Amino acid sequence: MSEDTNNDTPPDRLSVNPKSEHFSTEVLQRGVGIRFKGKQRTDIEEYSISEGWVRVQAGKTMDRKGNPLTLKLNGPVEAWYEDLGEDAPVAKAG
C-alpha cells in the first residue's frame, strides 16, 4: 500500500526531459508545483528535493544537440501536486 503515500507527494527528483531517467509522464500530467527559495517557480526543467537544487533554462541558448542549456541553482526545494488543491501535502527536505 505504499502507492497511496506516493500519490500524495511528488517524487524526490523529476525532470521534464523525456530522455532523462527521472522523467515520468504520469507525474507531470498531474501537475507539480515547485517552490524554490520561498518563491513559486514555473520555469523548472528538473529538481531534486533531497540534494537541494533545480535546473532552469538559460534563456533561449541551445547546446550543440538542440537541447536547452540549463543552469543548476542550489537552495531549498519544495514540491506538491497541483491537482490536490490548496492543502496538498508538500515534499521538502527533512
Secondary structure, 3 states (H helix, E strand, C coil): CHHHHHHHCCCCEEECCCCCCCECHHHHHHCEEEEECCEEECCEEEEECCCCEEEEEEEEEECCCCCEEEEEEECCEEEEEHHHCCCCCCEECC
